[in-house]
Amino acid sequence: MFIEIESREQQSQQLEKNEQQQKRILELIKKIEELEKTMTNSVSNSEQVIENSSLLTRSTKLPSTSS
């Protein structure tokens, strides 16, 4: 009888531990997705800045001086 009770307690503890791990995993997945979004936006913004700067460079070239 005592062994049964102990076994149930262990099962209950294990279940609780599993639930906590699942919650933690879900939290981490959410954070990873947020980071991926941020990185994607950052890369996109960087590409836009590079594109804009190349446009600026093209439009602001000094006229060549002929001697």
N, C-alpha and C positions, 0 to 999 in steps of 0.2 A: 504493500500500500504506500509506504513512504517513498519507495522508488518511483512509483507512478506519479506522485505529486511532484517530486524533484524533476522528473522527466518533463512534466507539463510546464513547470517553471522555466526549465531550460528552453523548451520550445517557444514559450512566450517571449523569453528574452531574445532568442534568436530571431523571431519574427519582428520584434521591435527594432533590433539591430539592422535587419534587412530593410525595413521601412525607412529607417534613417539614412541608410546607404543609398536607397533609391531616390530619396529627396535630394540628397547631396549631389547625386549624379545628374538629376534634372536641373538643379541650380547651375552646375558646371556647364551643362549643355547650353543653357540659356546664355551664360557669360560668353561661351565660345562663339555662339551665334552673334551676339552683340559685337564682339571683337572683330569677327569676319565682316560684319556690316561696316564698322568703323574703318577697317583696313581698306575695304573696297571703295568707300567714299574718299578716303585719303588718297588712294592711288588715282582715282578718277580726278580728284581736285589737282593732284600733282601734274597729271597729264594735261589738264586744262591750262594750268599755269605755264607749262612748257610750251604748249601750243600758242598761247597768248604772247609769250615772250618772243617766240620766233616770229610771230606776226609783227610785233612791235619792232623787232630788229630789222625785218625786211622794210618796214615803212619808214624807218628813221635813218636809213643809210645816208651817209654824207655823199653829196655829189662828188664825183671824182674830179680831181683838179688836173687839168692838162697843162703841161709846161711847154 
